[in-house]
């Protein structure tokens, strides 16, 4: 029996299917991937996704759809952030240590960068920290520096963007924004440590604050 061809999908159906795929996928989905799955033009997929973003933005909802690492992802609403952090703290979620955040901050702003250059900024040995960040998939080797010895150059990965909810490196907060975020985060962390033996809170503000203190320069991206 000859297989019947499926009917073309209209925009409402594309939106419905895309919404389902975003819901079940824990990582960002790119337009090209959705276009291939749905067998429709990328333009139609992009229009449907933009409408979905608007739909979720305009209705009172605990879910939002955002652009992350070049794709789209369904995430919790920013208004629920404090409650989500509280839940994960209570569950004992493993967080990045201060040493890891310091090192990751240096790499994110100065990449590509060598291990020796990172150690010269931090002033301590970072062998263990670098291995940990690489094992987590947050950094990777990206070639060698053209100097004697040709040391490895390190850069952040797409998983780094996903981890911190960024669409691109240019979305890292600027210095002015960071100072406000850092002061808020320090207050939150101080309160958490006073009430319970809380571990360092993972936040973009902390990530940058440590680098700026050590390097005393405005980040260049």
C-alpha positions in Angstrom: 0.0 0.0 0.0 1.4 3.4 -1.0 2.3 5.7 1.9 0.2 8.9 1.9 2.1 12.2 2.1 1.5 14.2 5.2 -0.3 17.5 4.8 1.7 20.7 5.2 1.7 22.1 8.8 0.2 25.5 9.4 1.7 27.9 11.9 -0.6 27.0 14.8 0.4 23.4 14.4 4.1 24.3 14.2 3.7 26.3 17.4 2.0 23.4 19.2 4.6 20.9 18.2 7.5 23.2 18.9 6.1 23.9 22.3 5.9 20.2 23.1 9.5 19.6 21.9 10.8 22.5 24.0 8.9 21.1 27.0 10.5 17.6 26.8 14.0 18.8 25.8 16.3 19.8 28.6 18.7 21.6 26.3 18.2 24.5 23.9 16.9 23.5 20.4 18.1 25.4 17.3 15.8 26.5 14.6 17.6 24.3 12.0 16.9 21.2 14.1 13.2 22.0 14.5 13.0 22.8 10.8 14.4 19.4 10.0 12.2 17.5 12.5 9.0 19.3 11.2 10.1 19.3 7.6 9.2 23.0 7.2 11.0 26.1 6.2 13.3 27.7 8.9 11.4 31.0 8.4 8.1 29.4 9.5 9.8 27.8 12.5 11.4 31.1 13.6 8.1 33.0 13.2 6.3 30.3 15.3 8.9 30.4 18.0 8.9 34.2 18.2 5.1 34.0 18.6 5.5 31.4 21.4 8.0 33.7 23.1 5.5 36.6 23.0 2.6 34.3 24.1 4.5 33.2 27.2 5.7 36.8 27.9 2.2 38.2 27.8 0.4 35.8 30.0 0.8 35.3 33.8 2.8 32.1 33.8 5.7 30.4 35.7 7.3 29.4 32.4 9.1 31.4 29.8 10.8 30.7 26.4 14.2 32.3 26.0 17.1 32.3 23.5 20.0 30.4 25.0 23.3 29.4 23.3 21.9 30.1 19.8 18.7 28.1 20.4 15.4 28.3 22.2 14.7 26.7 25.6 11.7 26.5 27.9 12.7 27.9 31.4 11.2 29.0 34.6 10.0 32.6 34.9 12.6 35.1 36.3 10.1 36.1 38.9 10.3 32.6 40.4 14.1 32.7 40.7 14.4 33.1 44.5 12.0 30.2 45.1 13.9 27.9 42.7 17.2 28.8 44.4 15.7 28.1 47.8 14.4 24.7 46.6 17.8 23.7 45.1 19.7 24.9 48.2 17.5 22.7 50.3 18.0 19.8 48.0 21.8 20.2 48.4 22.5 20.8 44.8 26.2 20.8 44.0 27.4 24.2 43.0 30.6 25.6 41.7 33.2 26.5 44.3 34.5 30.0 44.6 37.8 28.8 43.1 36.0 27.4 40.1 34.0 30.6 39.6 37.1 32.7 39.8 38.9 30.6 37.2 35.8 30.3 35.0 35.3 34.1 35.1 38.9 34.7 34.0 38.5 32.3 31.1 35.2 33.7 30.0 36.5 37.3 29.8 40.1 36.7 28.6 39.6 33.7 26.3 41.5 32.2 24.6 43.9 32.0 27.5 46.6 29.7 28.7 46.8 27.9 32.1 49.9 30.0 33.1 48.1 33.2 32.2 45.2 32.2 34.5 47.5 31.2 37.3 49.3 34.6 37.0 46.0 36.4 37.5 44.7 34.1 40.3 48.1 33.7 42.0 47.5 30.0 42.8 47.9 26.6 41.2 44.7 25.7 39.3 45.4 22.2 38.1 42.5 20.6 40.0 40.1 23.4 39.2 40.9 23.2 35.5 40.3 19.5 35.4 37.0 19.9 37.3 35.8 22.6 34.8 36.8 20.4 31.9 35.1 17.4 33.3 31.9 19.4 33.7 32.2 20.4 30.0 32.3 24.2 30.9 35.7 24.7 29.2 37.7 23.1 26.5 41.1 23.3 24.7 41.0 25.4 21.6 44.4 25.2 19.9 47.9 26.3 21.1 49.4 29.7 21.6 52.2 30.6 19.2 54.9 31.2 21.9 57.8 29.0 23.1 56.4 25.7 24.4 53.1 26.3 22.6 50.8 26.0 25.6 47.2 25.0 25.3 44.6 27.7 24.9 41.4 27.4 26.9 37.9 28.7 26.0 34.4 28.3 27.4 31.9 26.0 25.7 28.3 26.1 24.7 27.5 24.2 27.9 28.9 27.3 29.7 26.3 29.5 28.0 23.6 27.0 28.9 24.8 26.8 32.5 24.6 30.5 33.1 21.5 31.1 30.8 23.4 33.2 28.2 22.7 33.3 24.5 26.2 34.5 23.7 29.3 35.8 25.4 28.3 39.4 24.6 25.4 38.8 27.0 27.8 38.7 30.0 26.8 41.6 32.2 28.8 44.8 31.9 30.7 46.3 34.8 27.9 48.7 35.9 25.3 45.9 35.9 27.6 43.6 37.6 28.3 45.9 40.6 24.5 46.0 41.3 24.1 42.2 40.9 27.2 41.5 43.0 26.1 43.5 46.0 22.7 41.7 45.9 24.3 38.3 45.6 26.7 39.0 48.5 23.7 39.9 50.7 21.8 36.7 49.7 24.9 34.5 50.2 25.6 36.1 53.6 22.1 35.5 54.8 22.2 31.9 53.5 25.4 31.1 55.3 24.1 32.6 58.5 20.9 30.5 58.5 22.5 27.3 57.2 25.9 26.1 56.0 25.1 27.1 52.4 27.6 26.6 49.7 28.5 29.4 47.2 25.5 30.4 45.1 26.0 30.0 41.4 25.3 33.3 39.7 26.7 35.4 36.9 27.4 38.2 39.4 29.7 36.0 41.5 31.3 34.7 38.3 32.4 38.2 37.3 33.0 39.8 40.7 35.9 37.5 41.5 37.6 38.2 38.2 37.3 42.0 38.5 38.7 41.9 42.1 41.8 39.9 41.0 42.4 41.6 37.6 41.1 45.1 38.4 40.2 45.7 34.7 37.0 46.2 32.7 36.2 43.0 30.9 36.7 43.0 27.1 34.4 40.7 25.1 
